[in-house]
Amino acid sequence: MGQAEFLREKALELGFADMGIVRLEALRGLSERLAERSRKVPFRDDAYGNFGHFVAPRERRPWAQALIVVAIYLGRYRIPPRADGYIGKLYLTDFYGYPPSPDYQRIAAYGEFLAKEGIRAESDPFRGLTALRYAAQAAGLGLIRQNNFFYGAKGSFYRLEAWAIDRELELRGSGGATARPCPANCLKCVQNCPSRSLSEPFTMNMGTCVSYLSSVGPILALSSRLLKDMGGWLYGCDACQDRCPFNKGQWEGVEEFPLLEEVAAKALPGSLLEMSYAEIQKTLSPKFSYIVPELIFRWKLNALNVIDNLALTQYLPQTRMARADSHPLVREKAAAVARRLAK
């Protein structure tokens, strides 16, 4: 058994769904893809420039020769029904910075294994080593479909992780061997994007994506039409993935994600308005880290937006209570929503 096969065997033993190794030279086409996206959807001058380090991973790690890419199947977890449709499934089952998750522990264990094997390896879950979906496709784990998501053997609900290594290795994963491209006449993902961010296949306007707007995007003015486009989403969005035929019947939901029931019960519109900011920080921030502490009030803004969009009159008492919130934007939003609900 060669070294590449040995590394793959350990990855599968730890419970990763798939693993491949791609030489850095195979990622050269990424710069063209990034430039094409920038031409098609000019968002902000710095939007795609922030990903510039993706196209040249050796600039920060000149010793690196290849990337190990692993796929973690998140569709095995059970989604609490009351949270489904409010929070994206990939966010509910995300393990980034969340030690209770067995997937977090797998990542740590594999990094330790590489070190014991004398392989210099580095991951970068915060900044990212490169565009992981592109790297996973190049490594043979699957393919990127028209909604821009990476798909493995069981649809798009995967999390990807990678390590830069100092070995000249290469190994194809198993997920791409039988993957079929999207049918030429299928535009279900485009047609069902609530904010029209996905305006055509393989194109996405980051500035109008619901996942972006509900987590790390700018705080929207109360008059913005994008608030309506967000519909019932508190954090993240599954619209294009849920309507994709390649995801139909794929979510298994056979395992429990640690503490997810307890966390999901808090991340609901009424509960969010009742919670103090200290409690939101303690309960939700460790799991949903994209909303940073200094913008913790956006949880309540998102909750009020959902209540408004879905006309959830059962939350009128909590909405009225939020008119006395400590944050002025929450007070303003709560007053406007309370007036509409009371009509």
URGI-V412786 format. One record per pair of residues at least 4 apart in sequence whose C-alpha atoms are under 7 Angstrom apart, sorted by the first residue. I is the first residue (numbers start at 0). J is the second residue. D is the distance in Angstrom with one decimal. If there is no record, write none. Layout:
# URGI-V412786
I:J:D  I:J:D
This chain:
# URGI-V412786
0:4:6.2  0:5:6.5  1:5:6.2  2:6:6.2  3:7:6.3  3:168:6.3  3:169:6.8  3:170:6.4  4:8:6.1  5:9:6.4  6:10:6.3  7:11:6.3  7:18:6.0  8:12:6.1  9:13:6.2  10:14:6.7  10:15:5.7  10:18:6.7  10:109:7.0  11:15:5.1  11:16:6.6  11:17:6.8  13:105:6.2  15:69:6.5  15:70:6.0  15:71:5.2  16:70:5.5  16:71:5.4  16:72:6.0  17:69:5.7  17:70:5.2  17:140:6.5  17:172:6.2  17:173:6.7  18:68:5.7  18:69:4.4  18:70:6.4  18:140:6.8  18:172:5.3  19:67:5.9  19:68:5.4  19:69:6.6  19:138:5.1  19:139:6.5  19:140:6.5  19:170:5.2  19:171:5.0  19:172:4.4  20:65:6.7  20:66:5.5  20:67:4.5  20:68:6.1  20:138:5.6  20:168:6.6  20:169:4.8  20:170:4.7  20:171:6.5  21:25:6.7  21:65:5.5  21:66:5.3  21:67:6.7  21:137:6.6  21:138:5.0  21:169:5.2  21:170:6.7  22:64:6.2  22:65:4.2  22:66:6.4  22:168:6.8  22:169:6.1  23:64:6.0  23:65:5.0  23:66:6.8  25:137:6.9  26:134:6.8  27:54:6.9  28:32:6.6  29:33:6.1  29:54:6.0  30:34:6.2  30:54:5.5  31:35:6.1  32:36:6.2  33:37:6.3  34:38:6.3  35:39:6.2  36:40:6.0  36:202:6.6  37:41:5.3  37:47:6.6  40:204:5.9  42:46:6.4  42:204:6.8  42:206:6.4  45:49:6.0  52:56:6.2  53:128:6.3  53:129:3.9  53:130:5.9  54:129:6.7  56:60:6.5  56:128:6.3  56:129:6.5  57:61:4.5  57:63:6.1  62:165:5.9  63:163:5.8  63:164:5.3  63:165:4.7  64:164:6.1  64:165:5.2  64:166:5.6  64:167:5.4  65:163:5.9  65:164:5.6  65:165:6.8  65:166:6.5  65:167:6.1  65:168:6.5  66:161:6.3  66:162:5.5  66:163:4.6  66:164:6.0  67:161:5.3  67:162:5.2  67:163:6.5  68:135:6.1  68:159:7.0  68:160:5.8  68:161:4.4  68:162:6.8  69:159:5.8  69:160:5.5  69:161:6.3  70:157:6.2  70:158:5.9  70:159:4.8  70:160:6.8  71:157:5.4  71:158:5.1  71:159:6.2  72:156:6.4  72:157:4.6  72:158:6.6  73:92:6.4  73:156:5.8  73:157:5.5  73:158:6.9  74:156:5.8  74:250:4.7  74:251:5.6  74:252:6.1  75:250:6.6  75:251:5.0  75:252:4.7  75:253:5.4  75:254:5.8  76:251:7.0  76:252:4.4  76:253:5.7  76:254:4.6  76:255:5.6  76:256:5.9  77:252:3.8  77:253:5.8  77:254:5.7  77:255:5.7  78:83:6.5  78:252:6.7  79:83:6.5  79:260:6.2  82:86:6.0  82:263:5.9  84:231:6.9  84:232:6.5  85:231:5.9  85:232:4.6  85:233:5.2  85:234:6.8  86:90:6.9  86:91:6.7  86:232:6.1  86:233:5.7  86:234:4.8  86:235:5.6  86:236:6.7  87:91:6.3  87:234:6.4  87:235:4.6  87:236:4.9  87:237:5.4  88:92:6.2  89:93:5.7  89:156:6.5  90:235:6.9  92:256:6.8  94:100:5.7  94:102:6.4  94:103:5.6  95:103:6.8  97:103:6.5  97:285:6.6  97:286:6.3  98:103:5.7  98:104:6.7  99:257:6.2  100:104:6.6  100:257:6.1  101:105:6.2  102:106:6.3  103:107:6.4  104:108:6.0  105:109:6.1  106:110:6.3  107:111:6.3  108:112:6.1  109:113:6.3  110:114:6.4  111:115:6.3  112:116:6.3  113:117:6.6  113:118:5.4  113:120:6.8  114:118:5.5  114:119:6.5  118:164:6.7  118:165:6.6  119:164:5.6  119:165:5.6  120:162:5.8  120:163:5.4  120:164:4.5  120:165:6.9  121:162:5.2  121:163:5.3  121:164:6.8  122:128:6.7  122:161:6.0  122:162:4.5  122:163:6.4  123:127:4.9  123:128:5.7  130:134:6.3  131:135:5.9  131:159:6.5  132:136:6.3  132:143:6.9  132:149:5.4  133:137:6.2  134:138:6.1  135:139:6.4  135:140:5.4  135:141:6.8  136:140:5.7  136:141:5.3  136:142:4.9  136:143:6.8  138:171:5.4  138:172:6.1  139:171:4.9  139:172:4.6  139:173:6.5  139:174:6.3  139:175:4.8  140:151:6.3  140:172:4.6  140:173:5.8  140:174:4.3  140:175:5.0  141:149:6.9  141:150:5.6  141:151:4.6  141:174:4.6  141:175:3.9  141:178:6.5  142:149:5.6  142:150:5.4  142:151:6.9  142:175:6.4  143:147:5.7  143:148:5.5  143:149:4.4  143:150:6.0  144:148:5.8  144:149:6.5  144:150:6.9  144:181:6.5  145:200:4.5  145:201:4.7  146:188:6.0  146:200:6.2  146:201:5.9  146:239:6.7  147:201:5.3  148:155:6.2  149:155:5.6  150:154:5.0  150:155:4.2  151:155:6.4  151:174:5.3  152:174:5.3  153:249:5.8  154:245:5.8  154:246:4.9  154:249:6.4  155:246:6.8  174:178:7.0  181:185:6.9  186:190:6.0  187:191:6.0  187:242:6.2  187:243:6.4  188:192:6.3  188:239:4.3  188:240:6.9  188:242:6.2  188:243:6.1  189:197:5.4  189:198:6.1  189:199:6.1  189:200:6.8  191:238:6.4  191:239:6.0  192:196:6.6  192:197:6.0  192:238:6.1  192:239:5.8  193:228:5.6  193:229:6.9  194:207:6.2  194:208:6.5  194:209:6.8  194:225:6.9  194:228:5.1  196:203:5.4  196:204:4.8  196:205:7.0  196:207:5.3  196:208:5.2  197:202:5.9  197:203:4.6  197:204:6.6  198:202:6.4  198:203:6.5  204:208:6.4  205:211:6.7  207:212:6.7  208:212:6.2  209:213:6.0  209:229:5.7  209:235:6.4  209:236:6.1  210:214:6.4  210:234:6.4  210:235:3.9  210:236:5.3  211:215:5.5  211:216:5.2  212:216:4.6  212:217:6.8  213:233:6.4  213:234:5.2  213:235:6.3  213:301:6.8  214:234:6.2  214:289:5.7  214:290:5.3  215:289:6.1  215:290:6.2  219:223:6.3  224:228:6.7  225:229:6.4  226:304:6.8  227:308:6.2  230:305:6.3  230:308:5.6  231:305:4.8  231:308:6.7  231:309:6.5  232:236:6.2  232:305:6.6  233:301:5.3  233:302:6.2  233:305:6.7  237:241:5.8  238:242:6.4  239:243:6.3  240:246:6.8  241:246:6.7  243:247:6.9  258:262:6.3  259:263:5.8  260:264:6.2  261:265:6.9  262:266:6.5  262:282:6.7  262:283:6.6  265:270:5.5  265:271:6.4  266:270:6.6  266:271:6.1  267:271:6.0  268:272:6.6  268:302:4.5  268:303:7.0  268:306:6.8  269:273:6.5  269:314:5.9  269:317:6.3  270:274:6.3  271:299:6.1  271:302:6.7  272:299:5.9  272:317:6.0  272:321:6.4  273:317:6.6  274:278:6.1  274:279:6.4  275:279:6.3  276:280:6.1  276:295:7.0  277:281:6.2  278:282:5.8  279:283:5.4  279:284:6.8  280:284:5.0  283:287:5.9  284:288:5.2  290:294:6.4  290:295:6.3  291:295:6.2  296:300:6.6  297:301:5.9  298:302:6.2  299:303:6.1  299:329:6.7  300:304:6.1  300:329:5.8  301:305:6.3  302:306:6.3  303:307:6.0  303:333:6.5  304:308:6.0  305:309:5.9  306:310:5.6  306:311:4.9  307:311:6.8  307:336:5.7  310:340:6.6  312:340:5.9  314:318:6.1  315:319:6.1  315:337:6.4  315:340:6.7  316:320:6.2  317:321:6.3  318:322:6.9  318:333:5.6  318:337:5.9  319:333:6.6  319:337:6.0  321:329:6.9  321:330:6.0  321:333:5.7  322:330:4.3  322:333:5.2  322:334:5.6  323:330:6.0  324:329:6.4  324:330:5.5  326:330:6.4  327:331:6.1  328:332:6.1  329:333:5.9  330:334:6.2  331:335:6.4  332:336:6.2  333:337:5.9  334:338:6.3  335:339:6.6  336:340:6.1  337:341:6.1  338:342:6.6
